[in-house]
């Protein structure tokens, strides 16, 4: 690990639809895993962006905001 402090990072989470969250593979679990990785790899999360829309749609709000 670098002694220079944590590296900046953002997280982007996406599920294909709102039903995915009910199956346990939703946005919350993706964010939790991503934050755990960030902590392990010495990243500081500055923002989290989320979408619950299919990847076939190119203008996803969370992705656009990111």
N, C-alpha and C positions, 0 to 999 in steps of 0.2 A: 504494500500500500504506500501511496505517496504521503510524504510528510507535509505537503502543501495544503492539506484540508480536502474536504469533499468536493467532488466534481458536480457541476450543475446538471440536472436532468428533468425531464418531463415524462409523464406516463400517459399513454393513450390506450383506453380500454374500449372494446367493441363487442357486442353480441348481435346476432342477426335479427332478433326480435325480443319483445318483452317476455316471452315465454321462457327464454333461456335462463333468466334469473331464478325462476321457480324450480328449475332442474338442478340448481346448485352450481352451474358453470357460468354464473352471471358476472356483472360488472364488479361487484364487491369482491368476489374471490380473485378476479384478475388483478384488481388494484392491490389487494393484500399481498399476493405473490410478488407483484412488481415492486412494492415497497420493501419487502423482505430482501429481494435481490439487490435493490439500491443500497440498503443498509450494509449488506455483505460486501458489495463492490465499492463502497466508499463514494456513493452518489448522494447528493442532497436534492430531494424532489421539490421542485419549485411550483409545479402545477400538475393537475390531473384533468384530462379531457375524456369524455365518455360519449358513446353513441350506442343506441339500441335499434339500429337499422341495418339492413343488409349491406354487405360490401359492394353489391352491384350498383348501389346509388353512389355517384361520385361526389355529390354535394351534401356530405354528412355534416351536421352542425358542429359537433365536437371536433371533427377533423379540420373543418374550415377555421374554427377558432384557434386551433393549435397552430 
